[in-house]
Amino acid sequence: MFRAIWNYIQRTVSPRHFYDIGGQWLPWLWLAAGLLLGVGTVWSLGVAPADYQQGNSYRIIFIHVPAASIAMGGYVLMAACGLISLVWKVKTAEMVARSVAAIGAWFCFIALFTGAIWGKPTWGTYWVWDARLTSMLILLFLYFGVIALYSAYENAASAGKAAAILSLVGVVNLPIIKYSVDWWNTLHQGSTFRITERPTMPPEMYLPLLVMLLGFYAFFGACLIARTRNEILQRERRSQWVREIVQAEAGGAR
């Protein structure tokens, strides 16, 4: 019974099935991302009140927090897909992990960049070797390392294995990022959202932040599916079903 269930799962996550299902989800994710980010941007910049201490400079939080959340969440997804590809040899998982690496690196960079902009009026400097900032910089380097490993091998299987191992090793950095403000005396403020506690911000501030967070995740999901579908076409280009898709699209373009 277990083998039958696992065989079904493997068929479900086949590259062709992922390509077809991803194509169905993609327009809805783009639509959700556009609506949520549009509403969230207007709400956060034009409606939400200024902070009583930081004034309007705090508004960078509406980009900084979602980007940092996706940078960490994306790394967890990349490591999980790496583990699946190592243990169960699922090709689609390796393709998703490869796609997450590039997208996650961009979000990690955005988090660091917006944090530096926010730090100047708040701390008086763009950068300090704070525990949260330093561990976040290490996360960016881990992303770069995974991307480099994917490009360092001509054999895709060897590249995927090496990148998966590095991504799994790098998971130990995530608790450091998460709990650095609790473990050490840092300049970085604590978490805005906690599962077991009420948000530290008033509703008129954290509600638009929540909308932006959902919008960023919808955008991340759309980018991930689009990039993975391109990766599938590249890797499966010799398959008959890919040739049929290319021929159909070429015929439709005439």
Secondary structure, 3 states (H helix, E strand, C coil): CHHHHHHHHHHHCCHHHHHHHHHHHHHHHHHHHHHHHHHHHHHHHHHCCCECCCEHHHHHHHHHHHHHHHHHHHHHHHHHHHHHHHHHCCHHHHHHHHHHHHHHHHHHHHHHHHHHHHHHHHHCCCCCCCHHHHHHHHHHHHHHHHHHHHHHCCCHHHHHHHHHHHHHHHHHHHHHHHHHHHHCCCCCCCCCCCCCCCCCCCHHHHHHHHHHHHHHHHHHHHHHHHHHHHHHHHHCCCCHHHHHHHHHHHHHHC
